[in-house]
Structure formats: structure tokens, C-alpha cells
Amino acid sequence: MAIVDVTIIPVGTETPSVSQYVADIQKVLAKHEDEITYQLTPMNTLIEGELSTLLNIVQEMHEVPFENGIQRVCTNLRIDDRRDKENHTMAGKLQSVQSKLKAK
């Protein structure tokens, strides 16, 4: 199980707002809900699943601004791929930190 942090930046938009591009990219993720878990944040999107699946989905997400007329797209990608632990999930990572906060 891997966790991917992805930010897709359409370059050269008509206005400073990119929320419509973000919404269109989220539709790609919704199509894959049976394969992945994902979370939109104010600055990025977190996706959890099998690494090969995630990389294919990121490529699909990267294409969305091009499909909407943008000529340049910058995609930032960070991968957390932990293989020594079975249940390496976003929720599990949060629970681990929260349990340590309660212990103090």
C-alpha cells in the first residue's frame, strides 16, 4: 500500500482560480473509488492504493488540464511506499500520531 501526495498546477489559466480544474481532476478520482482511497485538501490531493494503480491514475489526472485547453501543466508528486508494514494507510498514520499526543 502506498500513499501519493499530488499537486497538479495548470499554467497559463485565464484567471488565478483553478477550482474548476481541481473539480475536474477529482472526477477522475471518483471513477476509481473502488481501487483507491483519496482525500482532497486545500493544497493537494492524497491518494492511497497499490503503487502501480496510483501512478496510472496520476497520469490520468495530469492529462485533465490539457483536455481543458491548457498548454502547460506542472505536477508535483511525493510517494510514501512503506513495505515493512501491512496496514500502511493514511488513517493508520494519523492514528499513530494521535495516540502519541494522548500519551503525553
PLY file of the C-alpha trace (Angstrom):
ply
format ascii 1.0
element vertex 104
property float x
property float y
property float z
element edge 103
property int vertex1
property int vertex2
end_header
0.00 0.00 0.00
1.38 3.39 -1.00
0.29 6.94 -0.32
0.76 9.58 -3.00
0.67 13.34 -2.42
-0.07 15.01 -5.76
-0.46 18.64 -6.79
-1.38 19.43 -10.38
-0.78 23.01 -11.48
-2.27 24.25 -14.75
0.00 27.01 -16.07
-1.45 29.90 -18.05
-5.04 29.90 -16.84
-7.24 32.89 -17.72
-7.80 33.74 -14.03
-5.94 32.98 -10.79
-8.67 30.50 -9.79
-8.03 26.83 -10.51
-11.00 25.35 -8.65
-12.72 24.15 -11.84
-9.56 22.23 -12.82
-9.42 20.74 -9.32
-13.07 19.70 -9.58
-12.46 18.04 -12.95
-9.42 16.21 -11.57
-11.48 14.99 -8.59
-13.92 13.42 -11.07
-11.06 11.22 -12.29
-10.51 10.02 -8.74
-14.21 9.36 -8.23
-14.10 6.96 -11.20
-11.50 4.90 -9.32
-13.15 4.80 -5.87
-13.27 1.00 -5.97
-9.44 0.88 -6.30
-8.23 3.77 -4.12
-8.92 5.99 -1.15
-8.38 9.71 -1.64
-8.65 12.98 0.21
-8.76 16.49 -1.22
-7.00 19.09 0.93
-6.73 22.86 0.36
-3.25 22.44 -1.16
-3.09 18.93 -2.68
-4.73 15.55 -3.01
-3.69 12.43 -1.11
-4.31 9.05 -2.73
-3.84 5.60 -1.23
-3.64 2.27 -3.01
-1.33 -0.02 -4.95
1.56 2.00 -6.36
1.16 0.91 -9.99
-2.53 1.84 -9.86
-1.76 5.21 -8.27
0.82 6.09 -10.92
-1.64 5.29 -13.71
-4.29 7.43 -12.02
-1.83 10.32 -11.54
-1.09 10.23 -15.27
-4.82 10.37 -15.97
-5.16 13.32 -13.56
-2.21 15.09 -15.19
-3.99 14.98 -18.56
-7.14 16.75 -17.34
-5.93 20.36 -17.71
-4.62 19.56 -21.22
-8.07 18.20 -22.10
-9.46 21.55 -20.96
-7.23 23.63 -23.23
-4.21 24.29 -21.00
-0.90 24.07 -22.84
1.39 23.53 -19.85
0.90 21.51 -16.65
3.29 21.07 -13.72
2.64 18.07 -11.49
4.36 17.61 -8.14
4.36 14.08 -6.80
5.53 12.63 -3.50
5.30 8.90 -2.81
5.30 7.18 0.58
5.76 3.48 -0.16
6.33 1.55 3.07
6.75 -2.19 2.63
7.68 -3.31 6.12
4.18 -2.80 7.48
0.91 -4.35 6.30
-1.53 -1.64 7.27
0.27 1.48 5.99
-2.68 3.80 5.41
-3.49 7.49 5.77
-5.83 6.71 8.66
-3.23 4.50 10.32
-0.58 7.22 10.14
-2.96 9.73 11.73
-3.95 7.29 14.48
-0.29 6.68 15.29
0.38 10.39 15.81
-2.85 10.92 17.74
-2.03 8.05 20.13
1.33 9.63 20.87
-0.29 13.01 21.53
-2.62 11.41 24.09
0.28 9.64 25.79
1.91 12.90 26.90
0 1
1 2
2 3
3 4
4 5
5 6
6 7
7 8
8 9
9 10
10 11
11 12
12 13
13 14
14 15
15 16
16 17
17 18
18 19
19 20
20 21
21 22
22 23
23 24
24 25
25 26
26 27
27 28
28 29
29 30
30 31
31 32
32 33
33 34
34 35
35 36
36 37
37 38
38 39
39 40
40 41
41 42
42 43
43 44
44 45
45 46
46 47
47 48
48 49
49 50
50 51
51 52
52 53
53 54
54 55
55 56
56 57
57 58
58 59
59 60
60 61
61 62
62 63
63 64
64 65
65 66
66 67
67 68
68 69
69 70
70 71
71 72
72 73
73 74
74 75
75 76
76 77
77 78
78 79
79 80
80 81
81 82
82 83
83 84
84 85
85 86
86 87
87 88
88 89
89 90
90 91
91 92
92 93
93 94
94 95
95 96
96 97
97 98
98 99
99 100
100 101
101 102
102 103
